[in-house]
Amino acid sequence: MKYLMAFLAGALAGAAAALMLAPKSGSELRAQMNEEAARERERMRQSYEAASQRTAESMQKMQEKMQRNRDEEPLEEEEVVEEVVEEVIEEVPSDE
């Protein structure tokens, strides 16, 4: 969430700087900003879809582990959740 907020703040700052420094006419500038906004909306949509997919996959893994847990040697629910969280953390790409 902090990355999204930082992104939005940066996008707003960049848009403000572009407005103040742009040597273009108002209509040209608005057209350019609309194009940039459309690209950013698409990028954010893709990020949202990727996060939603990872969440759905994580939930599926957790459900599968819970089912195996019922069928095999029972673990505490907290242990199953902890295992899935650790796996998800390992799969998430780092920002570095």
PLY file of the C-alpha trace (Angstrom):
ply
format ascii 1.0
element vertex 96
property float x
property float y
property float z
element edge 95
property int vertex1
property int vertex2
end_header
0.00 0.00 0.00
2.86 2.40 0.78
4.26 1.81 -2.71
0.91 2.72 -4.27
0.71 5.91 -2.21
4.30 6.82 -3.12
3.53 6.15 -6.77
0.42 8.33 -6.69
2.29 11.15 -4.95
5.07 10.94 -7.52
2.59 10.90 -10.37
0.87 14.01 -9.04
4.17 15.81 -8.53
5.27 14.87 -12.04
1.99 16.05 -13.52
2.24 19.38 -11.69
5.82 19.88 -12.88
4.81 19.05 -16.43
2.02 21.61 -16.30
4.30 24.35 -15.05
7.24 23.63 -17.33
5.52 22.53 -20.51
5.92 24.82 -23.53
2.86 23.30 -25.21
-0.57 24.73 -25.80
-3.34 23.83 -23.40
-5.03 21.39 -25.77
-1.74 19.65 -26.59
-0.87 19.42 -22.91
-4.30 18.02 -22.00
-4.02 15.42 -24.77
-0.57 14.37 -23.55
-1.74 14.18 -19.94
-4.78 12.11 -20.96
-2.48 9.68 -22.76
-0.15 9.44 -19.79
-3.09 8.97 -17.41
-4.44 6.19 -19.62
-1.04 4.43 -19.57
-0.84 4.70 -15.80
-4.41 3.44 -15.38
-3.53 0.42 -17.50
-0.33 -0.20 -15.52
-2.24 0.03 -12.24
-4.96 -2.29 -13.61
-2.31 -4.84 -14.52
-0.70 -4.55 -11.08
-4.09 -5.02 -9.44
-4.82 -8.08 -11.57
-1.42 -9.60 -10.76
-1.95 -9.00 -7.03
-5.45 -10.46 -7.23
-4.10 -13.54 -9.02
-1.38 -14.05 -6.40
-3.99 -13.68 -3.65
-6.28 -16.24 -5.29
-3.36 -18.66 -5.72
-2.37 -18.20 -2.08
-5.92 -18.86 -0.94
-6.04 -22.00 -3.08
-2.76 -23.22 -1.57
-4.06 -22.56 1.92
-7.28 -24.47 1.20
-5.30 -27.39 -0.22
-3.00 -27.46 2.82
-5.98 -27.31 5.15
-7.54 -30.26 3.33
-4.28 -32.26 3.47
-4.02 -31.33 7.13
-7.44 -32.90 7.72
-6.41 -36.05 5.84
-2.93 -36.45 7.33
-1.33 -35.64 10.63
-3.29 -32.65 11.88
-1.47 -29.37 12.34
-2.74 -26.33 14.11
-4.45 -23.89 11.76
-1.89 -21.24 12.68
0.91 -23.55 11.49
-0.80 -24.07 8.13
-1.34 -20.33 7.69
2.27 -19.64 8.66
3.54 -22.16 6.08
1.44 -20.62 3.30
2.47 -17.08 4.23
6.13 -18.08 4.13
5.65 -19.62 0.67
3.85 -16.54 -0.61
6.55 -14.23 0.71
9.18 -16.30 -1.09
7.21 -16.03 -4.37
6.64 -12.26 -4.26
9.12 -10.41 -6.45
11.27 -7.97 -4.52
11.30 -4.27 -5.35
15.09 -4.19 -5.38
0 1
1 2
2 3
3 4
4 5
5 6
6 7
7 8
8 9
9 10
10 11
11 12
12 13
13 14
14 15
15 16
16 17
17 18
18 19
19 20
20 21
21 22
22 23
23 24
24 25
25 26
26 27
27 28
28 29
29 30
30 31
31 32
32 33
33 34
34 35
35 36
36 37
37 38
38 39
39 40
40 41
41 42
42 43
43 44
44 45
45 46
46 47
47 48
48 49
49 50
50 51
51 52
52 53
53 54
54 55
55 56
56 57
57 58
58 59
59 60
60 61
61 62
62 63
63 64
64 65
65 66
66 67
67 68
68 69
69 70
70 71
71 72
72 73
73 74
74 75
75 76
76 77
77 78
78 79
79 80
80 81
81 82
82 83
83 84
84 85
85 86
86 87
87 88
88 89
89 90
90 91
91 92
92 93
93 94
94 95
